[in-house]
Amino acid sequence: QVQLVESGGGLVQAGGSLRLACAASGSFISIAAMAWYRQAPGEQRELVAQITGGGSTNYADSVKGRFTISRDNAKNTVYLQMNSLKPEDTAIYYCKGDFVRLGPRYYWGQGTQVTVSS
């Protein structure tokens, strides 16, 4: 079993910033990759940022230059720094982990609401 605990969501004005965190715990050997997804009401869930165990990152075009994904390996935690936020960034943000372990590989966090006002 693996647990992902998210924090940092909230309400912010357009142009502001938020920092999301996702901490992994449980039974696993290591983390192959972690990612942030988001889903607005009535829309498909989309990948916004990903970081591999080796530290490589990639971003959706819509957030490139504004969002930064990073990790703290000692804490098994991934972060998403969100700057210059826009109303269209409003969504539930989910953390996903790809774990090296004996058992299921992928786990999702519960999601955290991010709301950006005009």
Backbone hydrogen bonds, N-H to C=O, Kabsch-Sander energy under -0.5 kcal/mol:
donor,donor_aa,acceptor,acceptor_aa,energy
3,Q,25,S,-2.9
5,V,23,A,-2.4
6,E,4,L,-0.5
7,S,21,A,-2.1
10,G,113,Q,-0.8
12,V,115,T,-2.5
14,A,117,S,-2.2
15,G,85,L,-3.2
16,G,13,Q,-2.3
18,L,82,M,-2.1
20,L,80,L,-2.5
21,A,7,S,-2.5
22,C,78,V,-2.1
23,A,5,V,-2.5
24,A,76,N,-2.9
25,S,3,Q,-2.2
27,S,1,Q,-2.2
28,F,26,G,-0.8
29,I,100,V,-3.1
30,S,100,V,-1.1
32,A,30,S,-0.6
32,A,98,D,-2.4
33,A,98,D,-1.4
34,M,51,I,-2.7
35,A,96,K,-2.4
36,W,49,A,-2.7
37,Y,94,Y,-3.0
38,R,46,E,-2.2
39,Q,92,I,-2.0
43,E,40,A,-2.2
46,E,38,R,-2.8
48,V,36,W,-2.8
49,A,36,W,-1.7
50,Q,58,N,-2.1
51,I,34,M,-3.0
52,T,56,S,-2.3
53,G,32,A,-2.8
55,G,52,T,-1.6
58,N,50,Q,-1.7
60,A,48,V,-2.1
63,V,60,A,-1.5
64,K,60,A,-1.2
66,R,63,V,-2.3
67,F,63,V,-2.2
68,T,81,Q,-2.3
70,S,79,Y,-1.7
72,D,77,T,-2.8
75,K,72,D,-0.8
76,N,72,D,-0.6
76,N,73,N,-0.7
77,T,72,D,-1.8
78,V,22,C,-2.4
79,Y,70,S,-2.9
80,L,20,L,-2.2
81,Q,68,T,-2.9
82,M,18,L,-3.3
82,M,80,L,-0.6
83,N,66,R,-1.8
83,N,81,Q,-0.6
84,S,15,G,-0.6
85,L,16,G,-2.3
89,D,86,K,-2.2
90,T,87,P,-1.9
91,A,114,V,-1.9
92,I,39,Q,-2.4
93,Y,91,A,-0.5
93,Y,112,T,-2.9
94,Y,37,Y,-2.6
96,K,35,A,-2.6
97,G,107,Y,-2.6
98,D,33,A,-2.9
99,F,97,G,-0.6
99,F,105,R,-2.9
100,V,30,S,-2.8
101,R,99,F,-0.8
103,G,101,R,-1.0
107,Y,97,G,-1.8
109,G,95,C,-2.9
110,Q,4,L,-0.5
112,T,93,Y,-2.1
114,V,91,A,-2.6
115,T,10,G,-2.6
117,S,12,V,-2.3
117,S,115,T,-0.5
